[in-house]
């Protein structure tokens, strides 16, 4: 029993001469830190250990456990122990107290992480509520404007395209795309596109909608001044949309050849029809000055069988020493073709 009692004291991080009040304080502190509801299911075994130790000491210490001034039962005279036993007991007490502190620290870290997660969740809920409220208010404004027979509803939607609130912009765009027949809608959307109002979600909503032919032509022309300034994802989406724009999209397609992203330029060149004239000579020189294989290979393939100026041939000669085998092969073939003609 003495050995079991000593082990119980050590489990609670106490010395064998600790009082009953010390036992109760240690148990409460460890129970708060190691309870499975606080520290998680992994701490269930540790909680069971300290509970068993507490119950063992409660049975072996005299006095009322719930009252103040409880006393320990008289114990037998201390036995003399050797140096090794004292050193081992001290080390064991130190190791147990260190483990307890580590578990308490982990429990505190888990508690703080849970509180931070709750703060983020409440903050996101608040933001979602604000957005929902803004959307409801905007819908109410639209409903009242229609019921009131306002003639300037389209102009109101066009003004709200430049709003700093993304929900307002998307809702204004949706309302305008239901009024393609209004004479101010197509010019207003084309102007907003040229001014860089649309990007990301709004750009995809606009270009992904079903629009009349006159709107496709106007938007393709407006896109010409913006396509090289779009980010890579938006520019690739715009190029896919241009495939259905027909002849109205050729100028915009050529403008996309000045985009900094190789993926955009390469996609535009792959989209270029071999039946169409080559890009302007200045544009070809600009592209031949780039280093990316993704740009050069489709360009050189497009130039096969076409006449080239002396300046372009000189650039092809330089490309015949390119690090890419595919670029070298195409460049040498075009140089040989130019010399043969």
Secondary structure, DSSP 8 states (H G I E B T S, - for coil): -HHHHHHHHHHTT--TT--HHHHHHHHHHHHHHH-HHHH-GGGHHHHHHHHHHHHHHHHHS-S-TTSTT-------------HHHHHHHHHHHHHHHHHHHHHHHHHHHHHHHHHHHHHHHHHHHHHHHHHHHHHHHHHHHHHHHHHTT-TTHHHHHHHHTT-S-HHHHHHHHHHHTT-TTSHHHHHHHHHHHHTT---THHHHHHHTS---HHHHHHHHHHHTTTGGGS-HHHHHHHHHHHTTSGGGGHHHHHHGGG-S-HHHHHHHHHHS-TTS----HHHHHHHHT---HHHHHHHHHHHTTS---HHHHHHHHHHTT-SSHHHHHHHHHHHHHHHH-
